[in-house]
């Protein structure tokens, strides 16, 4: 095994560290006090042997310690949660542009499209990809949402909406200026929309308050998560999801055009049935006389050419007798 340059030069490194330590001891005020200074130098000398024995392993540990760790986070890398009822979550949708700042909140409305009740949760992430709430603790989660029911999960209360669940941000996340979010549930069969909402204003009757400003709502992009089961294994389709999370398979291969049906083997005149006329035409072709017969239709025994045998077979077929009709096989 090849050693690194740092480990190969261990004695030299030890020596350099010893010189630095000695210089530090001399410059230390204690070194100016005679016997105390000599005692410091002796301790440094004795410590050098120990340092030589442990530095090899210590340097290795130091290298490991200072290597930057791979940091994962955000809607893609953060592990999916488990709901407080013990059911694991799947990814249902991803939302970008989530905001909780300056009286603006983000709200997500989801409808359960499954035939059974599902748990639904909303996880928010700050600009650095740090998750701001814990679904397992019930923060931003709703359990047993009935089929067909629509629920609203939000980053805060608003005057215009009815929120079924409101998230309380957890340290170290204190705000969402350029955040993101993901909808998690026990089923991917959800239909979701998302909005950035002015939390202070609501819809009012102009006859009651003609000067009251309406609330501001801005739609946020929602991308339905596509389950791996949508892969149909067909290389000619692009597999994806519709807005409700259902599978969509888009054909990207050329669609073959319809071709005329193949002419019946032995049907020399193309009438659709084999008759005595076809036998005569086949015999004429065998005799190299003028005829409409082609090898593809009249070479009924597949010999590669039209012969008297082909004519006889066509006549037998016209009479309803056993015959060999194997054009092009």
C-alpha positions as CSV (number, residue, x, y, z in Angstrom):
1,X,0.0,0.0,0.0
2,X,1.4,3.4,-0.9
3,X,1.8,5.8,2.0
4,X,0.9,9.4,1.7
5,X,3.7,12.0,1.7
6,X,2.6,13.2,5.1
7,X,3.0,9.8,6.7
8,X,6.3,9.1,4.9
9,X,7.8,12.3,6.3
10,X,6.6,11.5,9.8
11,X,10.1,11.8,11.5
12,X,10.7,15.1,9.7
13,X,7.3,16.3,10.8
14,X,8.0,15.3,14.4
15,X,11.3,17.2,14.2
16,X,9.6,20.3,12.9
17,X,6.9,20.1,15.6
18,X,9.7,19.7,18.2
19,X,11.4,22.8,17.0
20,X,8.2,24.7,17.2
21,X,7.5,23.4,20.6
22,X,11.0,24.3,21.9
23,X,10.7,27.8,20.4
24,X,7.4,28.2,22.1
25,X,8.9,27.1,25.4
26,X,11.8,29.5,25.1
27,X,9.5,32.4,24.3
28,X,7.2,31.4,27.2
29,X,7.7,33.6,30.3
30,X,8.3,30.4,32.3
31,X,11.4,29.8,30.2
32,X,13.0,32.9,31.6
33,X,12.8,31.6,35.2
34,X,15.9,29.3,35.2
35,X,15.0,25.9,36.6
36,X,11.4,26.2,35.4
37,X,12.7,26.9,31.9
38,X,14.9,23.8,32.0
39,X,12.0,21.7,33.3
40,X,9.9,22.8,30.4
41,X,12.6,21.8,28.0
42,X,12.9,18.3,29.7
43,X,9.2,17.8,29.4
44,X,9.3,18.6,25.7
45,X,12.1,16.1,25.2
46,X,10.3,13.3,27.0
47,X,7.1,14.1,25.1
48,X,8.8,13.8,21.8
49,X,9.0,10.0,22.0
50,X,5.4,9.6,22.9
51,X,4.5,12.0,20.0
52,X,6.5,9.9,17.6
53,X,4.6,6.7,18.5
54,X,1.1,8.2,18.3
55,X,1.5,10.7,15.5
56,X,1.1,8.1,12.7
57,X,-2.4,7.2,13.9
58,X,-3.2,10.7,15.0
59,X,-2.4,12.2,11.6
60,X,-4.7,9.6,10.0
61,X,-7.5,10.5,12.4
62,X,-6.9,14.1,11.8
63,X,-7.1,13.7,8.0
64,X,-10.4,11.9,8.4
65,X,-11.7,14.5,10.8
66,X,-11.0,17.5,8.5
67,X,-12.3,15.9,5.3
68,X,-15.6,17.7,4.5
69,X,-18.6,15.5,5.1
70,X,-21.2,15.0,2.4
71,X,-24.2,17.1,3.4
72,X,-27.6,16.0,2.2
73,X,-30.8,17.8,2.6
74,X,-33.8,19.4,0.9
75,X,-36.8,17.8,-0.7
76,X,-34.8,15.3,-2.7
77,X,-32.2,13.9,-0.2
78,X,-33.9,14.2,3.2
79,X,-35.3,10.8,4.3
80,X,-39.1,10.5,4.2
81,X,-40.8,10.6,7.6
82,X,-43.1,8.3,9.5
83,X,-46.4,9.6,10.7
84,X,-47.3,9.5,14.4
85,X,-49.5,6.5,13.9
86,X,-46.5,4.5,12.7
87,X,-47.3,4.6,9.0
88,X,-44.4,5.4,6.6
89,X,-44.8,8.3,4.2
90,X,-44.3,8.4,0.5
91,X,-43.5,11.4,-1.6
92,X,-46.7,12.9,-3.1
93,X,-45.6,16.3,-4.5
94,X,-42.8,18.9,-4.5
95,X,-43.4,22.6,-4.2
96,X,-40.9,25.4,-5.0
97,X,-40.9,29.0,-4.1
98,X,-42.3,28.5,-0.6
99,X,-42.4,31.7,1.5
100,X,-43.0,32.6,5.1
101,X,-41.9,36.2,5.4
102,X,-43.2,39.8,5.6
103,X,-46.9,38.8,6.2
104,X,-46.8,36.2,3.4
105,X,-47.6,32.6,4.1
106,X,-47.6,29.5,1.9
107,X,-50.6,27.2,1.8
108,X,-51.1,23.8,0.2
109,X,-54.6,22.3,-0.6
110,X,-54.7,18.6,-1.2
111,X,-57.6,16.3,-2.1
112,X,-57.5,12.6,-1.2
113,X,-58.1,10.8,-4.5
114,X,-57.6,7.3,-3.0
115,X,-60.4,5.0,-2.0
116,X,-59.2,4.7,1.5
117,X,-58.3,7.2,4.2
118,X,-54.7,8.5,4.1
119,X,-52.3,10.5,6.3
120,X,-51.2,13.7,4.8
121,X,-48.3,16.0,5.8
122,X,-46.4,19.1,4.6
123,X,-42.7,19.4,5.2
124,X,-41.0,22.8,4.6
125,X,-37.3,23.5,3.9
126,X,-35.3,26.7,4.1
127,X,-33.0,28.0,1.4
128,X,-30.2,25.7,2.6
129,X,-32.4,22.6,2.4
130,X,-32.9,22.3,6.2
131,X,-36.2,20.7,7.2
132,X,-38.3,23.1,9.4
133,X,-40.9,20.7,10.9
134,X,-41.3,17.2,12.2
135,X,-44.1,15.1,10.7
136,X,-43.7,12.3,13.3
137,X,-44.5,14.8,16.0
138,X,-47.7,15.9,14.3
139,X,-46.2,19.3,13.2
140,X,-47.8,19.8,9.8
141,X,-49.6,16.5,9.6
142,X,-53.2,15.3,9.4
143,X,-54.1,11.7,10.1
144,X,-56.9,9.6,8.4
145,X,-58.0,12.1,5.8
146,X,-61.2,10.6,4.3
147,X,-61.5,9.7,0.6
148,X,-62.6,12.8,-1.4
149,X,-61.8,15.2,1.5
150,X,-59.8,18.4,0.8
151,X,-57.5,19.7,3.5
152,X,-55.3,22.8,3.7
153,X,-51.8,22.8,5.3
154,X,-50.0,26.1,5.7
155,X,-46.9,27.7,7.1
156,X,-49.1,30.1,9.1
157,X,-52.7,31.3,9.7
158,X,-54.3,33.6,7.1
159,X,-57.4,35.7,7.1
160,X,-58.7,34.3,3.8
161,X,-58.2,30.6,4.1
162,X,-59.3,27.8,6.5
163,X,-56.2,25.9,7.6
164,X,-56.6,22.4,8.8
165,X,-52.9,22.2,9.9
166,X,-50.5,25.0,10.6
167,X,-46.7,24.4,10.8
168,X,-44.6,25.7,13.7
169,X,-41.1,26.3,12.4
170,X,-38.5,24.4,14.4
171,X,-34.9,25.5,15.1
172,X,-32.7,26.2,13.4
173,X,-35.2,27.2,10.8
174,X,-36.8,30.6,11.7
175,X,-38.2,31.8,8.3
176,X,-38.7,30.8,4.7
177,X,-37.5,33.5,2.3
178,X,-36.5,31.1,-0.6
179,X,-37.8,27.8,0.6
180,X,-39.3,24.7,-0.8
181,X,-41.7,22.0,0.5
182,X,-42.9,18.5,-0.2
183,X,-46.3,16.8,0.4
184,X,-45.9,13.4,2.0
185,X,-48.7,10.9,2.6
186,X,-49.4,7.2,3.0
187,X,-50.6,7.2,-0.6
188,X,-49.4,9.1,-3.7
189,X,-53.0,9.5,-4.9
190,X,-53.4,13.1,-4.0
191,X,-54.3,16.2,-6.1
192,X,-52.6,19.3,-4.7
193,X,-52.4,23.0,-5.4
194,X,-50.3,25.6,-3.6
195,X,-50.4,29.4,-3.0
196,X,-48.4,32.2,-1.5
197,X,-51.0,34.1,0.5
198,X,-51.3,37.6,2.0
199,X,-52.2,36.6,5.5
200,X,-53.7,39.9,6.6
201,X,-56.6,40.5,4.1
202,X,-59.7,38.5,3.3
203,X,-62.5,38.7,0.8
204,X,-65.1,41.3,1.9
205,X,-68.4,42.6,0.5
206,X,-67.7,45.8,-1.3
207,X,-71.1,47.1,-0.1
208,X,-69.8,46.7,3.5
209,X,-66.2,47.8,3.0
210,X,-65.6,49.4,-0.4
211,X,-62.1,50.4,0.5
212,X,-60.9,47.0,1.9
213,X,-58.2,45.6,-0.3
214,X,-58.6,42.0,-1.5
215,X,-56.1,39.4,-0.5
216,X,-53.2,38.6,-2.8
217,X,-52.8,34.9,-3.8
218,X,-50.0,33.7,-6.1
219,X,-49.9,30.2,-7.4
220,X,-46.8,28.1,-6.6
221,X,-45.4,25.4,-8.9
222,X,-46.5,21.9,-7.7
223,X,-44.8,18.8,-9.2
224,X,-46.5,15.5,-8.6
225,X,-44.2,12.8,-7.5
226,X,-44.1,9.9,-9.9
227,X,-44.1,6.4,-8.3
228,X,-41.6,3.9,-9.7
229,X,-44.5,1.7,-10.6
230,X,-45.2,4.0,-13.5
231,X,-42.3,2.4,-15.4
232,X,-44.1,0.2,-18.0
233,X,-40.8,-1.3,-19.3
234,X,-41.6,-0.1,-22.8
235,X,-38.5,1.7,-24.4
236,X,-40.9,3.5,-26.8
237,X,-42.7,5.4,-24.0
238,X,-41.8,8.3,-21.7
239,X,-43.2,7.5,-18.3
240,X,-44.5,10.3,-16.1
241,X,-47.4,11.5,-14.0
242,X,-50.4,13.6,-14.4
243,X,-51.2,16.4,-11.9
244,X,-53.0,13.8,-9.6
245,X,-50.0,11.4,-9.5
246,X,-51.5,9.0,-12.0
247,X,-49.3,7.3,-14.5
248,X,-48.9,8.7,-18.0
249,X,-47.1,6.9,-20.8
250,X,-46.2,9.0,-23.9
251,X,-45.3,7.2,-27.0
252,X,-42.0,8.6,-28.6
253,X,-41.5,6.0,-31.3
254,X,-42.8,6.5,-34.8
255,X,-46.3,5.0,-35.3
256,X,-46.2,2.5,-38.2
257,X,-48.5,3.4,-41.1
258,X,-51.1,1.0,-42.3
259,X,-50.1,-1.2,-45.2
260,X,-52.4,-2.8,-47.8
261,X,-53.3,-6.4,-46.9
262,X,-51.1,-9.1,-48.5
263,X,-52.6,-10.6,-51.7
264,X,-53.8,-14.2,-51.3
265,X,-51.3,-16.8,-52.2
266,X,-52.3,-18.2,-55.6
267,X,-54.8,-15.5,-56.3
268,X,-53.2,-14.4,-59.6
269,X,-56.0,-12.0,-60.7
270,X,-56.3,-10.4,-57.2
271,X,-60.0,-11.2,-57.0
272,X,-59.8,-12.3,-53.3
273,X,-60.5,-16.0,-54.0
274,X,-58.6,-18.8,-55.8
275,X,-60.4,-19.8,-59.0
276,X,-59.6,-21.8,-62.2
277,X,-58.7,-18.5,-63.8
278,X,-55.9,-18.2,-61.3
279,X,-54.6,-21.7,-62.2
280,X,-54.6,-20.8,-65.9
281,X,-52.7,-17.5,-65.3
282,X,-50.2,-19.5,-63.2
283,X,-49.7,-22.0,-66.0
284,X,-49.3,-19.2,-68.5
285,X,-46.6,-17.7,-66.3
286,X,-44.9,-21.1,-66.1
287,X,-44.9,-21.2,-69.9
288,X,-43.5,-17.7,-70.0
289,X,-46.7,-16.3,-71.7
290,X,-48.3,-13.0,-71.0
291,X,-49.9,-13.0,-67.5
292,X,-50.6,-11.0,-64.4
293,X,-48.9,-13.6,-62.2
294,X,-46.0,-12.5,-60.0
295,X,-43.5,-14.7,-58.2
296,X,-44.8,-13.4,-54.8
297,X,-48.3,-14.7,-55.6
298,X,-47.9,-17.5,-58.1
299,X,-44.9,-19.3,-56.7
300,X,-47.2,-21.3,-54.4
301,X,-44.7,-24.0,-53.5
302,X,-41.9,-21.5,-52.5
303,X,-39.4,-22.9,-55.0
304,X,-38.2,-19.5,-56.1
305,X,-39.9,-19.6,-59.5
306,X,-43.2,-20.2,-61.2
307,X,-43.6,-23.7,-62.6
308,X,-46.3,-26.1,-63.9
309,X,-46.4,-27.6,-60.4
310,X,-47.5,-24.2,-59.1
311,X,-50.3,-24.1,-61.7
312,X,-51.5,-27.6,-60.7
313,X,-51.5,-26.6,-57.0
314,X,-53.6,-23.5,-57.8
315,X,-56.1,-25.6,-59.8
316,X,-56.3,-28.1,-57.0
317,X,-57.0,-25.3,-54.5
318,X,-59.7,-23.9,-56.8
319,X,-61.3,-27.4,-56.9
320,X,-61.2,-27.6,-53.1
321,X,-58.6,-30.4,-53.2
322,X,-55.5,-30.5,-50.9
323,X,-52.8,-28.2,-52.4
324,X,-49.5,-26.6,-51.4
325,X,-49.9,-22.8,-51.0
326,X,-46.8,-21.5,-49.2
327,X,-45.9,-18.3,-51.1
328,X,-42.7,-16.6,-49.8
329,X,-42.2,-19.1,-46.9
